[in-house]
Amino acid sequence: MVSSTDNKARLVIVHQSDRDLATLSYWIENRKIEPVIDRTYLLQEVGEAQIYSEEGQAKGKILITVK
């Protein structure tokens, strides 16, 4: 995640709890943080996405789009 005020990368760790996910959602909706998205793949390209992920070159999250 990136802070929208200073463009410095910051690690945000959340647990799978309602409270943490609600807080994370609030921060994103209010532009306190912004997810860093490296690449987006279609569902049928998931194999390519996996290879890219395993190469270790991603600078952000890799998204899989379902249409």
Buried (B, 14 or more C-beta within 10 A) or exposed (E): BBBEEEEEEEEBEEEEEEEEEEBBEEBBEEEBBEEEEEBEBEEEBEEEBEEBBEEEEBEEEBEBEEE
